[in-house]
Amino acid sequence: MKNKSAKVLVITLLCYPLLVLLFESSLGYFQPETVSTLQITTVGSDGSLNGRVLARLESDAQLYVAANHWPRAWYREALANPAVQVVSSIEQGNYVAVTVGAAEHERVAADNPVGLMFRILTGFPPRYFLRLDPVD
């Protein structure tokens, strides 16, 4: 009985990372767009423009996006060059991506929770928020 439990544990530990990889890869490839998403365009270190579909989040009438997944090149690019473009069914224009402090992070997280199944499928990555302030 002990040997069978060990096999189940080993198989689970081997299959779980593959499940996360498959789920994350499919999201990255298909980038599903809905009314609750937006496309953010960031600038890479080589000057290339890179578009990514993200969940559109709101808190205190402010627009936010979150790095909810392990692949987060767009997030690193926005930190390095916070001038981004946003297109959604609600807004379109130039924005500045602003990192949020601890209190704002907690508020945005509470206003925009993610479910346990999503956390399981994404491998429990840390969650980082950027506030998108419109450029006049």
N, CA, C and O of each residue as an XYZ file, in Angstrom:
544
protein
N       0.830     -1.191      0.000
C       0.000      0.000      0.000
C       0.871      1.249      0.000
O       0.553      2.224     -0.682
N       1.955      1.232      0.749
C       2.851      2.370      0.838
C       3.490      2.651     -0.519
O       3.654      3.811     -0.896
N       3.849      1.608     -1.251
C       4.478      1.740     -2.558
C       3.517      2.384     -3.558
O       3.933      3.201     -4.380
N       2.242      2.022     -3.491
C       1.241      2.586     -4.389
C       1.054      4.081     -4.098
O       0.932      4.878     -5.029
N       1.031      4.459     -2.842
C       0.896      5.867     -2.461
C       2.083      6.675     -2.958
O       1.923      7.806     -3.414
N       3.262      6.102     -2.871
C       4.463      6.787     -3.347
C       4.402      6.988     -4.858
O       4.797      8.042     -5.357
N       3.913      5.992     -5.588
C       3.787      6.116     -7.045
C       2.791      7.209     -7.414
O       3.048      8.004     -8.317
N       1.668      7.250     -6.726
C       0.655      8.277     -6.986
C       1.240      9.660     -6.710
O       1.006     10.595     -7.476
N       1.988      9.796     -5.638
C       2.600     11.069     -5.288
C       3.617     11.499     -6.351
O       3.634     12.660     -6.760
N       4.445     10.586     -6.788
C       5.457     10.892     -7.805
C       4.789     11.278     -9.126
O       5.196     12.249     -9.764
N       3.781     10.537     -9.534
C       3.066     10.850    -10.774
C       2.403     12.221    -10.676
O       2.449     13.004    -11.625
N       1.795     12.509     -9.542
C       1.157     13.811     -9.337
C       2.181     14.934     -9.407
O       1.937     15.954    -10.051
N       3.326     14.758     -8.752
C       4.358     15.791     -8.757
C       4.963     15.992    -10.144
O       5.420     17.090    -10.462
N       4.974     14.968    -10.958
C       5.478     15.092    -12.327
C       4.434     15.680    -13.271
O       4.773     16.453    -14.167
N       3.184     15.322    -13.079
C       2.122     15.763    -13.988
C       1.660     17.192    -13.716
O       1.274     17.897    -14.649
N       1.691     17.631    -12.470
C       1.198     18.969    -12.142
C       1.961     20.066    -12.883
O       1.326     20.940    -13.472
N       3.298     20.058    -12.880
C       3.997     21.101    -13.654
C       3.660     21.053    -15.148
O       3.617     22.094    -15.804
N       3.423     19.867    -15.684
C       3.038     19.753    -17.090
C       1.650     20.354    -17.330
O       1.415     20.989    -18.358
N       0.740     20.152    -16.385
C      -0.596     20.745    -16.480
C      -0.497     22.273    -16.471
O      -1.147     22.943    -17.272
N       0.315     22.819    -15.568
C       0.500     24.271    -15.487
C       1.109     24.786    -16.785
O       0.654     25.795    -17.324
N       2.125     24.111    -17.288
C       2.774     24.511    -18.539
C       1.780     24.499    -19.701
O       1.761     25.424    -20.512
N       0.972     23.473    -19.780
C      -0.028     23.368    -20.845
C      -1.063     24.486    -20.743
O      -1.403     25.107    -21.750
N      -1.560     24.745    -19.546
C      -2.562     25.790    -19.345
C      -1.988     27.166    -19.679
O      -2.611     27.939    -20.406
N      -0.795     27.472    -19.146
C      -0.169     28.770    -19.391
C       0.158     28.945    -20.873
O      -0.032     30.029    -21.424
N       0.642     27.900    -21.511
C       0.983     27.969    -22.932
C      -0.257     28.217    -23.784
O      -0.218     29.004    -24.730
N      -1.352     27.548    -23.449
C      -2.573     27.728    -24.235
C      -3.109     29.146    -24.081
O      -3.583     29.731    -25.055
N      -3.044     29.705    -22.883
C      -3.482     31.086    -22.694
C      -2.595     32.045    -23.485
O      -3.090     32.979    -24.117
N      -1.290     31.812    -23.448
C      -0.364     32.662    -24.182
C      -0.553     32.572    -25.679
O      -0.407     33.569    -26.385
N      -0.870     31.406    -26.165
C      -1.035     31.204    -27.599
C      -2.366     31.777    -28.099
O      -2.403     32.511    -29.087
N      -3.438     31.437    -27.417
C      -4.767     31.839    -27.884
C      -5.148     33.259    -27.459
O      -5.921     33.914    -28.158
N      -4.629     33.747    -26.341
C      -4.926     35.070    -25.798
C      -6.410     35.413    -25.958
O      -6.755     36.315    -26.720
N      -7.275     34.713    -25.257
C      -8.714     34.950    -25.429
C      -9.111     36.373    -25.049
O      -8.710     36.879    -24.000
N      -9.903     37.017    -25.911
C     -10.369     38.378    -25.664
C     -11.862     38.360    -25.384
O     -12.637     37.732    -26.106
N     -12.251     39.053    -24.333
C     -13.658     39.211    -23.965
C     -13.882     40.667    -23.585
O     -12.966     41.484    -23.683
N     -15.097     40.995    -23.152
C     -15.374     42.361    -22.713
C     -14.611     42.703    -21.430
O     -14.456     43.878    -21.099
N     -14.145     41.704    -20.723
C     -13.411     41.955    -19.477
C     -11.891     41.904    -19.673
O     -11.141     41.787    -18.704
N     -11.443     41.993    -20.929
C     -10.003     42.007    -21.190
C      -9.619     43.291    -21.905
O     -10.472     44.047    -22.370
N      -8.331     43.516    -21.980
C      -7.784     44.616    -22.750
C      -6.493     44.142    -23.389
O      -5.915     43.138    -22.973
N      -6.048     44.861    -24.392
C      -4.746     44.560    -24.973
C      -3.808     45.681    -24.576
O      -4.088     46.858    -24.800
N      -2.694     45.297    -23.986
C      -1.670     46.258    -23.612
C      -0.501     46.072    -24.563
O      -0.120     44.947    -24.886
N       0.060     47.181    -25.006
C       1.233     47.137    -25.866
C       2.387     47.758    -25.101
O       2.325     48.915    -24.683
N       3.440     46.971    -24.925
C       4.639     47.422    -24.233
C       5.777     47.511    -25.236
O       5.674     47.027    -26.363
N       6.860     48.136    -24.807
C       8.026     48.280    -25.668
C       9.159     47.432    -25.090
O       9.539     47.593    -23.931
N       9.692     46.529    -25.911
C      10.790     45.677    -25.494
C      12.105     46.435    -25.455
O      12.193     47.563    -25.940
N      13.122     45.819    -24.882
C      14.438     46.453    -24.772
C      15.058     46.743    -26.137
O      15.924     47.609    -26.257
N      14.615     46.022    -27.158
C      15.114     46.252    -28.512
C      14.245     47.238    -29.289
O      14.473     47.462    -30.478
N      13.248     47.830    -28.622
C      12.368     48.795    -29.262
C      11.148     48.194    -29.934
O      10.317     48.923    -30.476
N      11.032     46.883    -29.908
C       9.879     46.227    -30.538
C       8.616     46.436    -29.708
O       8.670     46.508    -28.480
N       7.480     46.532    -30.396
C       6.185     46.656    -29.731
C       5.613     45.264    -29.513
O       5.581     44.447    -30.433
N       5.163     44.998    -28.293
C       4.660     43.672    -27.934
C       3.275     43.794    -27.322
O       3.095     44.447    -26.294
N       2.292     43.158    -27.963
C       0.923     43.183    -27.471
C       0.606     41.953    -26.652
O       1.093     40.857    -26.931
N      -0.217     42.149    -25.634
C      -0.609     41.053    -24.752
C      -2.026     41.298    -24.269
O      -2.364     42.414    -23.874
N      -2.848     40.276    -24.297
C      -4.211     40.367    -23.779
C      -4.183     40.067    -22.280
O      -3.635     39.054    -21.845
N      -4.781     40.963    -21.504
C      -4.809     40.839    -20.044
C      -6.213     41.095    -19.528
O      -7.048     41.688    -20.211
N      -6.453     40.643    -18.321
C      -7.725     40.941    -17.666
C      -7.760     42.428    -17.316
O      -6.775     42.989    -16.836
N      -8.895     43.045    -17.561
C      -9.108     44.460    -17.231
C      -9.659     44.511    -15.815
O     -10.730     43.968    -15.543
N      -8.936     45.158    -14.919
C      -9.326     45.218    -13.517
C      -9.632     46.658    -13.126
O      -9.045     47.597    -13.662
N     -10.549     46.818    -12.194
C     -10.875     48.143    -11.671
C     -10.900     48.105    -10.156
O     -11.249     47.098     -9.539
N     -10.515     49.241     -9.572
C     -10.607     49.428     -8.131
C     -10.603     50.931     -7.880
O      -9.740     51.640     -8.398
N     -11.533     51.415     -7.112
C     -11.668     52.856     -6.844
C     -11.659     53.680     -8.126
O     -10.994     54.714     -8.197
N     -12.394     53.226     -9.139
C     -12.532     53.910    -10.430
C     -11.201     54.083    -11.156
O     -11.072     54.957    -12.013
N     -10.223     53.265    -10.820
C      -8.926     53.269    -11.489
C      -8.795     51.982    -12.299
O      -9.380     50.956    -11.951
N      -8.026     52.047    -13.379
C      -7.789     50.898    -14.244
C      -6.490     50.215    -13.835
O      -5.474     50.874    -13.611
N      -6.534     48.874    -13.741
C      -5.369     48.086    -13.350
C      -5.226     46.870    -14.263
O      -6.178     46.443    -14.916
N      -4.021     46.331    -14.288
C      -3.754     45.019    -14.868
C      -2.903     44.264    -13.857
O      -2.255     44.857    -12.995
N      -2.920     42.946    -13.983
C      -2.177     42.127    -13.031
C      -1.320     41.105    -13.757
O      -1.716     40.545    -14.780
N      -0.144     40.877    -13.205
C       0.696     39.769    -13.643
C       0.246     38.576    -12.799
O       0.668     38.419    -11.654
N      -0.613     37.743    -13.377
C      -1.209     36.596    -12.680
C      -0.578     35.274    -13.075
O      -0.972     34.225    -12.565
N       0.389     35.308    -13.969
C       0.945     34.079    -14.544
C       2.463     34.099    -14.432
O       3.063     35.145    -14.185
N       3.072     32.947    -14.614
C       4.531     32.884    -14.603
C       5.138     33.601    -15.798
O       6.104     34.342    -15.612
N       4.630     33.424    -17.019
C       5.175     34.226    -18.125
C       4.741     35.683    -17.937
O       3.546     35.979    -17.929
N       5.687     36.569    -17.790
C       5.333     37.965    -17.533
C       6.310     38.943    -18.159
O       6.690     39.934    -17.535
N       6.714     38.667    -19.382
C       7.625     39.574    -20.091
C       6.984     40.960    -20.229
O       7.662     41.978    -20.090
N       5.680     40.991    -20.502
C       4.991     42.279    -20.646
C       5.136     43.119    -19.387
O       5.281     44.339    -19.470
N       5.100     42.481    -18.219
C       5.201     43.177    -16.938
C       6.601     43.778    -16.776
O       6.741     44.934    -16.379
N       7.624     42.996    -17.082
C       9.000     43.502    -16.995
C       9.217     44.647    -17.981
O       9.902     45.622    -17.671
N       8.630     44.522    -19.168
C       8.749     45.603    -20.148
C       8.047     46.872    -19.664
O       8.566     47.971    -19.857
N       6.883     46.738    -19.045
C       6.155     47.897    -18.523
C       6.907     48.549    -17.363
O       6.853     49.767    -17.195
N       7.600     47.749    -16.571
C       8.406     48.328    -15.491
C       9.586     49.103    -16.067
O       9.917     50.184    -15.579
N      10.223     48.554    -17.107
C      11.387     49.198    -17.717
C      10.995     50.433    -18.522
O      11.740     51.412    -18.556
N       9.830     50.392    -19.171
C       9.341     51.508    -19.977
C       7.843     51.629    -19.726
O       7.053     50.985    -20.417
N       7.437     52.441    -18.753
C       6.029     52.478    -18.342
C       5.062     53.130    -19.322
O       3.858     53.145    -19.070
N       5.555     53.666    -20.428
C       4.651     54.222    -21.442
C       4.061     53.060    -22.232
O       4.767     52.391    -22.987
N       2.755     52.824    -22.054
C       2.086     51.696    -22.706
C       0.861     52.204    -23.461
O       0.373     53.308    -23.221
N       0.387     51.380    -24.366
C      -0.861     51.663    -25.070
C      -1.879     50.613    -24.645
O      -1.539     49.452    -24.416
N      -3.124     51.040    -24.547
C      -4.203     50.146    -24.129
C      -5.351     50.260    -25.123
O      -5.726     51.355    -25.542
N      -5.899     49.110    -25.489
C      -7.085     49.061    -26.342
C      -8.049     48.056    -25.718
O      -7.685     46.916    -25.430
N      -9.273     48.501    -25.518
C     -10.329     47.596    -25.053
C     -11.649     48.106    -25.594
O     -11.693     49.104    -26.314
N     -12.713     47.423    -25.247
C     -14.032     47.876    -25.680
C     -14.467     49.111    -24.897
O     -15.457     49.749    -25.256
N     -13.742     49.458    -23.832
C     -14.106     50.585    -22.976
C     -13.174     51.781    -23.165
O     -13.626     52.927    -23.175
N     -11.871     51.516    -23.315
C     -10.919     52.607    -23.449
C      -9.871     52.294    -24.508
O      -9.647     51.145    -24.889
N      -9.249     53.360    -24.957
C      -8.176     53.228    -25.926
C      -7.285     54.451    -25.776
O      -7.779     55.577    -25.731
N      -5.975     54.237    -25.699
C      -5.087     55.387    -25.607
C      -3.759     55.049    -24.986
O      -3.403     53.886    -24.797
N      -3.036     56.108    -24.673
C      -1.722     55.990    -24.057
C      -1.859     56.105    -22.541
O      -2.626     56.915    -22.020
N      -1.096     55.275    -21.865
C      -1.152     55.216    -20.409
C       0.257     55.115    -19.845
O       1.206     54.780    -20.555
N       0.372     55.408    -18.566
C       1.608     55.188    -17.823
C       1.320     54.067    -16.833
O       0.375     54.152    -16.048
N       2.133     53.020    -16.872
C       1.986     51.898    -15.948
C       2.720     52.240    -14.652
O       3.925     52.492    -14.658
N       1.981     52.245    -13.545
C       2.514     52.667    -12.255
C       2.483     51.484    -11.289
O       1.443     50.849    -11.114
N       3.617     51.190    -10.667
C       3.633     50.125     -9.659
C       2.840     50.592     -8.441
O       2.786     51.785     -8.144
N       2.240     49.663     -7.756
C       1.402     50.001     -6.604
C       2.088     49.596     -5.312
O       2.858     48.637     -5.267
N       1.789     50.349     -4.262
C       2.314     50.035     -2.940
C       1.494     48.942     -2.272
O       0.517     48.444     -2.832
N       1.906     48.584     -1.078
C       1.295     47.455     -0.364
C      -0.195     47.665     -0.092
O      -0.995     46.759     -0.325
N      -0.579     48.849      0.398
C      -1.992     49.085      0.733
C      -2.861     49.056     -0.521
O      -3.951     48.484     -0.514
N      -2.373     49.678     -1.603
C      -3.126     49.677     -2.849
C      -3.207     48.257     -3.415
O      -4.244     47.851     -3.941
N      -2.114     47.511     -3.304
C      -2.098     46.113     -3.765
C      -3.170     45.301     -3.042
O      -3.918     44.556     -3.676
N      -3.245     45.440     -1.745
C      -4.234     44.691     -0.961
C      -5.656     45.061     -1.368
O      -6.517     44.188     -1.474
N      -5.905     46.343     -1.595
C      -7.243     46.793     -1.993
C      -7.619     46.242     -3.363
O      -8.723     45.731     -3.550
N      -6.694     46.346     -4.324
C      -6.985     45.866     -5.674
C      -7.188     44.349     -5.665
O      -8.074     43.836     -6.348
N      -6.375     43.638     -4.897
C      -6.516     42.179     -4.792
C      -7.863     41.808     -4.187
O      -8.507     40.860     -4.636
N      -8.291     42.548     -3.175
C      -9.588     42.265     -2.545
C     -10.742     42.572     -3.498
O     -11.754     41.871     -3.499
N     -10.588     43.619     -4.307
C     -11.633     43.990     -5.264
C     -11.667     43.073     -6.486
O     -12.678     43.008     -7.186
N     -10.568     42.365     -6.746
C     -10.441     41.523     -7.943
C      -9.841     40.160     -7.585
O      -8.731     39.840     -8.010
N     -10.568     39.363     -6.809
C     -10.012     38.071     -6.396
C      -9.955     37.075     -7.559
O     -10.728     37.160     -8.513
N      -9.032     36.144     -7.451
C      -8.984     35.038     -8.404
C      -9.364     33.772     -7.652
O      -9.073     33.630     -6.464
N     -10.008     32.865     -8.348
C     -10.484     31.647     -7.712
C      -9.383     30.627     -7.475
O      -8.302     30.704     -8.059
N      -9.675     29.685     -6.619
C      -8.714     28.644     -6.287
C      -8.351     27.801     -7.509
O      -7.185     27.452     -7.688
N      -9.329     27.471     -8.351
C      -9.038     26.654     -9.530
C      -8.060     27.372    -10.456
O      -7.148     26.749    -10.999
N      -8.247     28.682    -10.639
C      -7.318     29.462    -11.458
C      -5.917     29.420    -10.858
O      -4.934     29.246    -11.578
N      -5.830     29.578     -9.549
C      -4.523     29.545     -8.867
C      -3.865     28.180     -9.053
O      -2.656     28.099     -9.268
N      -4.647     27.119     -8.972
C      -4.103     25.767     -9.163
C      -3.592     25.604    -10.593
O      -2.484     25.112    -10.809
N      -4.409     26.023    -11.574
C      -4.029     25.850    -12.982
C      -2.828     26.692    -13.391
O      -2.119     26.338    -14.332
N      -2.590     27.803    -12.695
C      -1.454     28.663    -13.031
C      -0.228     28.388    -12.173
O       0.802     29.039    -12.350
N      -0.314     27.453    -11.262
C       0.855     27.098    -10.457
C       1.159     28.062     -9.325
O       2.307     28.148     -8.888
N       0.163     28.789     -8.838
C       0.286     29.695     -7.701
C       1.382     30.748     -7.881
O       2.238     30.892     -7.007
N       1.374     31.488     -9.000
C       2.397     32.533     -9.163
C       2.099     33.722     -8.254
O       0.945     33.938     -7.886
N       3.113     34.494     -7.887
C       2.833     35.734     -7.148
C       2.059     36.687     -8.053
O       2.202     36.644     -9.275
N       1.253     37.532     -7.459
C       0.392     38.439     -8.231
C       0.879     39.874     -8.037
O       0.993     40.353     -6.909
N       1.163     40.551     -9.144
C       1.625     41.938     -9.112
C       0.666     42.795     -9.926
O       0.194     42.382    -10.985
N       0.383     43.989     -9.425
C      -0.541     44.893    -10.098
C       0.184     46.122    -10.635
O       1.165     46.590    -10.057
N      -0.318     46.626    -11.745
C       0.091     47.914    -12.283
C      -1.163     48.755    -12.467
O      -2.150     48.294    -13.040
N      -1.119     49.984    -11.981
C      -2.207     50.926    -12.231
C      -1.904     51.594    -13.568
O      -0.759     51.955    -13.837
N      -2.914     51.757    -14.396
C      -2.752     52.395    -15.697
C      -3.357     53.785    -15.639
O      -4.576     53.954    -15.632
N      -2.473     54.782    -15.598
C      -2.919     56.178    -15.541
C      -2.927     56.749    -16.949
O      -1.916     56.676    -17.647
N      -4.063     57.322    -17.385
C      -4.132     57.860    -18.756
C      -3.189     59.047    -18.926
O      -2.974     59.836    -18.005
N      -2.634     59.147    -20.131
C      -1.798     60.289    -20.481
C      -2.680     61.291    -21.186
O      -3.373     60.949    -22.143
N      -2.660     62.533    -20.719
C      -3.496     63.588    -21.322
C      -2.986     63.986    -22.690
O      -3.568     64.856    -23.337
